[in-house]
Amino acid sequence: MKVIILNHPDIRTEENYQTVANAPLAQSMMPGYLASVLRENGHTIEYIDADLKGWNLGDTLNWLSNSEFDLLSLHLVYSFWKTDSIFNLLRDLREGRDDFHLNLFGYYPGFHYNSILRRYPFIDSITLGEPEYTVLELVNSLEARDDWRTVRGLVFYNRSAGSEIVKTDSRPLIKDIDILPFPIREMDGLYHNSNGITYILGSRGCYSNCTFCYINPFYGDYSIWRGRSPENIVEEMEYLYRRYSERYFYFADPNFFGPKQGAEACISDKGEVSMDKIRDRVPRK
């Protein structure tokens, strides 16, 4: 089974070039981590960062139309009034072929799945929260020809039940993010940005509960800060230095420093969050 993980082109305009939605925070290394988990579990994947390649939407559509794949998992970033252009690309692709599963993941589709699925019913599924093990289970289910609609962490438009939108059970948080393989960077010479700085992620979530922020709600109702161990972070830095001679790193963490006490103590071995422990440990703003 062939899987494509796609970062679509960033549609820049003079008005939104420097907005928060286009900053590293909006990406958080999700496509690279997803690709690495799928590859580690034996799946044939191709990770394409169309933006780093300098492709426009037409280039991306042309490449996809001439590629063979069974699952397209797209990291969708909100692009203001240009967002419809990305959906039009997907519609054109779907009209040309109907032999693949189309999945979306990321902050934007994770919050606005209702409006997206009702407006664009050709999308098969949207991943909620951390994509790695949800999409892995989706790939395994599709490959085994099982019912993928039982996969935890998905939402989809049930075409057989009128206008019903179905959300499956939530997937537990990844308690120990050290277990994740290092993210795949698209290709030599392209994976870093134009300033020669390599993005790296040292943690997920946040220890606070600010009402205006989307970070914790994306991961779940009671998400908290989870940090990688210093040893694991340094190991990735050393790997990037040895392979690519990279010496400059940009931490794309929403909250790099984390709480005074280990938030991991609030998560059980099953990935379930203890609200009592959170109330005892986590400061509130």
HUQUITA-V604878 format. One record per helix or strand. SS is the DSSP state (a for helix, b for strand). FROM is the first residue (numbers start at 1). LEN is the number of residues. Records with the same first field share a line. If there is no record, write none. Layout:
BEGIN
SS->FROM-LEN + FROM-LEN
END
This chain:
BEGIN
b->2-6 + 44-6 + 71-5 + 101-5 + 125-3 + 154-4 + 165-3 + 198-3 + 203-2 + 226-2 + 249-3 + 267-1 + 273-1
a->20-3 + 24-3 + 30-11 + 50-4 + 57-9 + 80-17 + 107-5 + 113-7 + 132-13 + 148-3 + 159-3 + 177-3 + 215-5 + 230-15 + 263-4 + 275-7
END
